[in-house]
Amino acid sequence: MYSVQPYFIQTLSGCARRFQEEVEQLAVAHALTIEGGLPALELHVHPQVQAKLEYNLWGEAGVIAIRGKLNLREEALSQPQEISMMMKFSLSHDPAMDMEGKKLRVEEILRGEAELFWNIPPVGHIGHVELTLRFQEQLGSGRMGVYVRHVLGILTGKMMAA
């Protein structure tokens, strides 16, 4: 039987709370609704303590799924925690929009900072695009919010003030 030390739970709770605050700020800044209000939380204790947090945010243009994976190691508890992030944007757009140009602009801005995976239907199909970003997030860095602002601004044409 595997056990989890209390300090792991405290650290996990603190990280989850900070992550929740960042997602809530993101939702307010972009007029998004958090599905269910709280994250889905999955905890694994073997072979190491690992937590997965999942949110779905809904907005006028579509859905943003946010998933964070936190690996807790005893030697890293005193350091700021990094979360392996995945954000999937599933957005509607004007079918007449130059999606290839938008794609190049997003890649230009995020080059080297995040892995990008696109799913763009062929020209003439209904205006829908999917983009998945994978990156490492330092809690409190605000990187997640910056990425959402850039991607939503470019793909929907509605730029938010910085």
Secondary structure, 3 states (H helix, E strand, C coil): CCCCCHHHHHHHHHHHHHHHHHHHHHHHHCCCEECCCCCEEEEECCCCEEEEEEEEEECCCEEEEEEEEEEECHHHCCCCCEEEEEEEEEEECCCCCCHHHHHHHHHHHHCCCCEEEEECCCCCCCCEEEEEEEEEEECCCCHHHHHHHHHHHHHHCCCCCC
